Every structure is written in structure tokens, then in C-alpha cells.
Amino acid sequence: MFSRLHVSHVVTITIVGSVILPFSVLPFSLNAQGSAPNAPGGSSSPRLLGAYRFTNGDLAGVEPSSAGTWRYIDFRTGESHQLFLDDSLSFHSSSDFNGGEPKAITYRFTVGVAGQIDRLVMKRGSWRPMSAKRVVVREDTMSFSSGDVRLFAKLVRPVGRTRTAAVAFVHGSDTTGVVDSELLPYLLAANGISGFVFDKRGTGKSTGNYTQRFGALSDDVVAAVAVLRGKADIDSTRIGLAGFSQGGWVAPLAASKDPSIAFVLVGYGMAMSIADEDRLEGPLKLKAIGVDAEQIRRYEAANATLHALARDNFANWTDLERTLEAERNEPWVAAVRKTQTWMSSVLAMGIPQAKVVAPQMFTTYFDPFYDPVPTLESLHIPMLWLMAGDDIEAPPEITLGVLDRLRREGRLVETIVFPRTDHGIREFVIKDGRRVTTKYAAGYFTAMASWLSRQGKAPRKSNASVPVRRRAERM
């Protein structure tokens, strides 16, 4: 209920007694297509996860894909392809983001003397093959405590560095573990920074109950930072956070709780409440599927009634019941069922079940009216926000306005807006009335790695120089 972003799978959560809520959830924000919890093909499958450096210095990455195989990403251009198996170490892809045919690119991985994947040879059509050496890193898994839960984690360190800066990654609203599948720590290690990733509570190998309460999640991040501070080869004055999507609410909150956190990067997050997100994204989603302006206006009026009910702790459902009865034959009602919005959740459950589920979800599971702006106002550390210019899931206009104000007031806030991209900083085309991902934005990963690398090397800053908003160049 009241979920956000792209649906990857459905889990069921028991709320009270025999009431079961089908709750749609999204993949880990760092991987736009979701991540398999284990290596594709099972534990005996070659472990391809990692960063690869071509002879010209360019970096690429390979990560698990939601289709049970692997995904290739060029970190400079944003080009990305799902890989299709030819044999145990050979794959192919089309030139599309997800397609396998027509075959356009081949990928051959080789095994080194230690029995580990050490190289990727990539060939595009009649072009000469390109060879990339796998970036060697040091990986350590561990568990740590946050209150009464144990969180499973992995620290990915660059090799040959005696002491490094570190970045703890802050997850989105995923319900699967990410330790065995997340790629970005390897990108950072290839740039001389240690990356720390952990399975959020109730997912993967971590204990506890899954939640989207920002207070508990930010406490877990603070506990993760404490682990990093205790590592002799981590510079405790150069520990930062990188939060994506829902992590954009959690990471700044964690930084407000722990003054040792030196910097924060947010990817496609929001400086507004979940309720405001729902209020803004619903009309955009309806417009995207062809609903006309009058029907969108009627939806907005009905949705305002739902929001008023939620703010009143679901005390009296009469107005919403009357509204939905009067609107039941309007075209927007059928259309909104195809979206992930508060209203679609209520319609899917029906009013009787929603009366039981919604109040408990809002008090025990979500922070729908949490306002992140006071938290952002309290921070005097460098922050970079990477924003998708045409994000339907996280409409950027209000957030950019807040960030501009904070910057004018002297906060160390930078923003980079990637034009014509959707959530996840993914470029798209319109096919049959819907957005189809083509690639990540050129410069997205390099901007991320470059900024984090600079923060890991620079003296810790207070409220000094004031950066300006940048618009990403179209490459």
C-alpha cells in the first residue's frame, strides 16, 4: 500500500489478525532494474560482479539483473545492456537496454590464475575487441548491531591504499538483500574510496522486521557509520553517505544524528513528504497514460479527500466513501488502478479492508507526513543532489526550489539536473504511450564518483563557499 517507484515484485505483509495487505515494492534504488539476491545461476555461477577498467582508462561495471543474468554498464557514457548467456563465460546483448536480439555485442570473461574472473573482452559488431581488466578490490563481509537487530554488510576497499575515505550506501525501499549484488561500492573502490553496503533490516541476511520508518532506518545508518569509524584503514574524518530514492530521506536524517558524517550525496531523492510526492506524481502518471485534464482534476479532488482523511488519522471515512461512490463510473477510477498511488491502493483493497490496514500502516510502517526540510536546514556539510529532470516518480520541481533556497542561505548544496531522464537517472523514449528506458545518462556515474572522490580528499568543510546549480551536459 502507498508504495512508490517501479514495481518489481509483490510481497504480502500480515498487518493484524488475518488481514493481509498486498504491498508492491520496488528494487534497490542503485539498480534501476532490480537485483537478484544471489549471483545469477546460483553459488556455482562465475562471480562477475565488479568494476572493469579498459585500456583507455574508462570504467564499466557488471551487476546481477532482475532477469537472473547480468547487466553491463559503461560508467562514462551510461550505455547499459542486459547480458544473455551463450556459455558459462560468454554472453551477448542487443544494442538496447534489455533486448537480446538482434545480437550486437559479445562479452567474454576470462579466469585468472587465482580462479577468479580477471578480464572482460567486449566486441561490438565488426569493431576491434576491447579488453578491460577487472579492478582488484578487498572485500570483507560482517554483521553489526543496530539496537536489537543484526545487519549483514560488506566493505569493499581499494587495494594498495593504507587509509581511505569511505561511503556508506543508504538503500531505497527494496525488500531484498543488496550485499551480494550492489555494484556502486566497486565503482568507488576503483576511484580510491571504500564502499560499505548492508542489507536493510528485514531483508537479505539481516534480522528484524522490514520497515520504511525513517527513524529506525537512519539509526541503522548511524550504526553502519560507527562500524566504519572503528576500522583502522578508514579515515574517520572522511566518512560520508550516498542515499538513493527513499534513501534521500534517510541519509540526511542520519547525518543530522551523527556529526561525524562529513558529506551526503542524494540520488533522485525528494525534499518533501511522501504525501506530497503522492499528490504530485498521481496526476503525472495519469497524464502519461492518456487521461485527460478534466479527469485528472476529478482525481485530484478525490485524492485530496483521501489525504485529508489520512491527516486526520483515518477517523471518519464518510467523505471518502461518498466521493468514491459518486466517482465510481468516471474514467479516472479505472485508470488510476494501473498506477502505484495511495488511491490505487485503497481501490485495490476496497474500503472495508482499507479501514483496517491504512491506520496501522501509517502508524507502524511509514512516515507519510515526515517533512525533510528542517533536517536539511540543520545540515552544514557538503551535499550533492543528482536529479532526474523528467522524473514522474519523484517530481523534482519542489525539491530543486528547496535546494536553491538552502544554497542562497549559505548551505553547501550542489545540484546536477540530468535533462530528459526519469527515476534512476535513466534516459527513455516513448513507445506505445509508455516510457522505455534506453540507457543511464552520460556523466551520471562519473559525476557521482568524482564528487565523492573530492569529498574524500578535501579538508572537511563547514558553511563556506556556495556552489551553484549545474545542468548536466547532453553527451
Solvent accessible surface area in square Angstrom, and as a share of the most:
residue,aa,sasa,rsa
1,M,5,0.02
2,F,4,0.02
3,S,11,0.07
4,R,9,0.03
5,L,5,0.02
6,H,78,0.35
7,V,67,0.38
8,S,50,0.32
9,H,65,0.29
10,V,88,0.51
11,V,47,0.27
12,T,97,0.56
13,I,38,0.19
14,T,84,0.49
15,I,35,0.18
16,V,62,0.35
17,G,66,0.64
18,S,104,0.67
19,V,33,0.19
20,I,73,0.37
21,L,1,0.01
22,P,75,0.47
23,F,1,0.00
24,S,20,0.13
25,V,3,0.02
26,L,7,0.04
27,P,15,0.09
28,F,4,0.02
29,S,10,0.06
30,L,17,0.08
31,N,0,0.00
32,A,17,0.13
33,Q,43,0.19
34,G,3,0.03
35,S,15,0.09
36,A,18,0.14
37,P,71,0.45
38,N,91,0.47
39,A,18,0.14
40,P,10,0.06
41,G,70,0.67
42,G,34,0.33
43,S,121,0.78
44,S,109,0.70
45,S,22,0.15
46,P,43,0.27
47,R,81,0.30
48,L,1,0.01
49,L,1,0.01
50,G,2,0.02
51,A,1,0.01
52,Y,0,0.00
53,R,93,0.34
54,F,19,0.08
55,T,129,0.75
56,N,115,0.59
57,G,37,0.36
58,D,33,0.17
59,L,20,0.10
60,A,0,0.00
61,G,0,0.00
62,V,1,0.00
63,E,2,0.01
64,P,1,0.00
65,S,1,0.01
66,S,73,0.47
67,A,66,0.51
68,G,42,0.40
69,T,20,0.12
70,W,6,0.02
71,R,1,0.00
72,Y,3,0.01
73,I,4,0.02
74,D,19,0.10
75,F,4,0.02
76,R,123,0.45
77,T,37,0.22
78,G,1,0.01
79,E,34,0.15
80,S,1,0.00
81,H,4,0.02
82,Q,21,0.10
83,L,0,0.00
84,F,63,0.26
85,L,113,0.56
86,D,74,0.38
87,D,69,0.36
88,S,76,0.49
89,L,29,0.14
90,S,19,0.12
91,F,9,0.04
92,H,19,0.08
93,S,0,0.00
94,S,1,0.01
95,S,77,0.50
96,D,82,0.42
97,F,4,0.02
98,N,72,0.37
99,G,25,0.24
100,G,11,0.11
101,E,123,0.55
102,P,111,0.70
103,K,107,0.45
104,A,36,0.28
105,I,0,0.00
106,T,57,0.33
107,Y,2,0.01
108,R,107,0.39
109,F,1,0.00
110,T,49,0.28
111,V,75,0.43
112,G,20,0.19
113,V,167,0.96
114,A,85,0.66
115,G,50,0.48
116,Q,108,0.48
117,I,10,0.05
118,D,55,0.28
119,R,83,0.30
120,L,0,0.00
121,V,47,0.27
122,M,1,0.01
123,K,75,0.32
124,R,55,0.20
125,G,54,0.52
126,S,112,0.73
127,W,161,0.56
128,R,211,0.77
129,P,80,0.50
130,M,78,0.35
131,S,33,0.22
132,A,0,0.00
133,K,117,0.50
134,R,33,0.12
135,V,28,0.16
136,V,104,0.60
137,V,28,0.16
138,R,125,0.46
139,E,69,0.31
140,D,44,0.23
141,T,81,0.47
142,M,36,0.16
143,S,53,0.34
144,F,11,0.05
145,S,60,0.39
146,S,8,0.05
147,G,80,0.76
148,D,139,0.72
149,V,9,0.05
150,R,115,0.42
151,L,0,0.00
152,F,28,0.12
153,A,0,0.00
154,K,5,0.02
155,L,0,0.00
156,V,0,0.00
157,R,19,0.07
158,P,14,0.09
159,V,91,0.52
160,G,76,0.73
161,R,132,0.48
162,T,128,0.75
163,R,137,0.50
164,T,11,0.06
165,A,10,0.08
166,A,0,0.00
167,V,0,0.00
168,A,0,0.00
169,F,1,0.01
170,V,0,0.00
171,H,3,0.01
172,G,0,0.00
173,S,1,0.01
174,D,2,0.01
175,T,26,0.15
176,T,40,0.23
177,G,7,0.07
178,V,1,0.01
179,V,2,0.01
180,D,39,0.20
181,S,1,0.00
182,E,1,0.01
183,L,3,0.02
184,L,4,0.02
185,P,0,0.00
186,Y,4,0.02
187,L,3,0.02
188,L,0,0.00
189,A,4,0.03
190,A,14,0.11
191,N,50,0.26
192,G,10,0.10
193,I,5,0.03
194,S,0,0.00
195,G,0,0.00
196,F,0,0.00
197,V,1,0.01
198,F,1,0.00
199,D,4,0.02
200,K,1,0.01
201,R,38,0.14
202,G,31,0.30
203,T,5,0.03
204,G,52,0.50
205,K,128,0.54
206,S,11,0.07
207,T,69,0.40
208,G,38,0.36
209,N,130,0.67
210,Y,35,0.13
211,T,15,0.09
212,Q,5,0.02
213,R,78,0.28
214,F,2,0.01
215,G,34,0.33
216,A,30,0.23
217,L,1,0.00
218,S,0,0.00
219,D,68,0.35
220,D,0,0.00
221,V,0,0.00
222,V,38,0.22
223,A,18,0.14
224,A,0,0.00
225,V,0,0.00
226,A,44,0.34
227,V,32,0.18
228,L,0,0.00
229,R,95,0.35
230,G,65,0.63
231,K,55,0.23
232,A,97,0.75
233,D,31,0.16
234,I,2,0.01
235,D,31,0.16
236,S,39,0.25
237,T,69,0.40
238,R,45,0.16
239,I,0,0.00
240,G,0,0.00
241,L,0,0.00
242,A,0,0.00
243,G,0,0.00
244,F,0,0.00
245,S,1,0.00
246,Q,0,0.00
247,G,0,0.00
248,G,2,0.02
249,W,2,0.01
250,V,0,0.00
251,A,0,0.00
252,P,3,0.02
253,L,26,0.13
254,A,0,0.00
255,A,6,0.05
256,S,52,0.33
257,K,88,0.37
258,D,11,0.06
259,P,115,0.72
260,S,27,0.18
261,I,1,0.01
262,A,6,0.04
263,F,3,0.01
264,V,0,0.00
265,L,0,0.00
266,V,0,0.00
267,G,0,0.00
268,Y,5,0.02
269,G,0,0.00
270,M,1,0.01
271,A,1,0.01
272,M,7,0.03
273,S,8,0.05
274,I,7,0.03
275,A,3,0.02
276,D,44,0.23
277,E,1,0.01
278,D,3,0.02
279,R,112,0.41
280,L,45,0.23
281,E,2,0.01
282,G,0,0.00
283,P,19,0.12
284,L,71,0.35
285,K,20,0.08
286,L,0,0.00
287,K,143,0.61
288,A,47,0.36
289,I,83,0.42
290,G,65,0.63
291,V,22,0.13
292,D,85,0.44
293,A,84,0.65
294,E,85,0.38
295,Q,20,0.09
296,I,21,0.11
297,R,126,0.46
298,R,67,0.25
299,Y,1,0.00
300,E,79,0.35
301,A,57,0.44
302,A,1,0.00
303,N,6,0.03
304,A,62,0.48
305,T,32,0.19
306,L,1,0.00
307,H,21,0.09
308,A,61,0.47
309,L,11,0.06
310,A,4,0.03
311,R,156,0.57
312,D,81,0.42
313,N,122,0.63
314,F,14,0.06
315,A,77,0.60
316,N,98,0.50
317,W,19,0.07
318,T,50,0.29
319,D,90,0.47
320,L,2,0.01
321,E,64,0.29
322,R,164,0.60
323,T,34,0.20
324,L,19,0.10
325,E,102,0.46
326,A,79,0.62
327,E,19,0.08
328,R,152,0.56
329,N,132,0.68
330,E,45,0.20
331,P,86,0.54
332,W,0,0.00
333,V,14,0.08
334,A,64,0.50
335,A,14,0.11
336,V,0,0.00
337,R,132,0.48
338,K,160,0.68
339,T,11,0.06
340,Q,50,0.22
341,T,1,0.01
342,W,4,0.01
343,M,0,0.00
344,S,10,0.06
345,S,18,0.12
346,V,1,0.01
347,L,24,0.12
348,A,79,0.61
349,M,24,0.11
350,G,25,0.24
351,I,31,0.16
352,P,106,0.67
353,Q,54,0.24
354,A,0,0.00
355,K,81,0.34
356,V,61,0.35
357,V,0,0.00
358,A,0,0.00
359,P,39,0.25
360,Q,58,0.26
361,M,1,0.00
362,F,20,0.08
363,T,89,0.52
364,T,94,0.55
365,Y,18,0.07
366,F,5,0.02
367,D,24,0.12
368,P,10,0.06
369,F,57,0.24
370,Y,50,0.19
371,D,76,0.39
372,P,5,0.03
373,V,24,0.14
374,P,78,0.49
375,T,17,0.10
376,L,1,0.01
377,E,55,0.25
378,S,65,0.42
379,L,10,0.05
380,H,84,0.37
381,I,17,0.09
382,P,10,0.06
383,M,1,0.01
384,L,0,0.00
385,W,1,0.00
386,L,0,0.00
387,M,3,0.01
388,A,1,0.01
389,G,21,0.20
390,D,57,0.30
391,D,4,0.02
392,I,20,0.10
393,E,12,0.05
394,A,1,0.01
395,P,4,0.02
396,P,6,0.04
397,E,119,0.53
398,I,71,0.36
399,T,0,0.00
400,L,17,0.09
401,G,41,0.39
402,V,21,0.12
403,L,0,0.00
404,D,32,0.17
405,R,72,0.26
406,L,0,0.00
407,R,18,0.06
408,R,180,0.66
409,E,88,0.39
410,G,15,0.14
411,R,33,0.12
412,L,6,0.03
413,V,0,0.00
414,E,27,0.12
415,T,0,0.00
416,I,8,0.04
417,V,12,0.07
418,F,5,0.02
419,P,13,0.08
420,R,120,0.44
421,T,1,0.00
422,D,13,0.07
423,H,8,0.03
424,G,6,0.05
425,I,0,0.00
426,R,15,0.05
427,E,21,0.10
428,F,43,0.18
429,V,64,0.37
430,I,106,0.54
431,K,114,0.48
432,D,151,0.78
433,G,46,0.44
434,R,157,0.57
435,R,73,0.27
436,V,43,0.25
437,T,28,0.16
438,T,51,0.29
439,K,47,0.20
440,Y,5,0.02
441,A,5,0.04
442,A,10,0.07
443,G,9,0.09
444,Y,7,0.03
445,F,7,0.03
446,T,58,0.34
447,A,24,0.18
448,M,0,0.00
449,A,4,0.03
450,S,51,0.33
451,W,1,0.00
452,L,0,0.00
453,S,17,0.11
454,R,114,0.42
455,Q,18,0.08
456,G,15,0.14
457,K,151,0.64
458,A,29,0.22
459,P,104,0.66
460,R,102,0.37
461,K,83,0.35
462,S,76,0.49
463,N,64,0.33
464,A,69,0.54
465,S,73,0.47
466,V,72,0.42
467,P,35,0.22
468,V,107,0.61
469,R,95,0.35
470,R,103,0.38
471,R,153,0.56
472,A,16,0.12
473,E,131,0.59
474,R,123,0.45
475,M,155,0.69
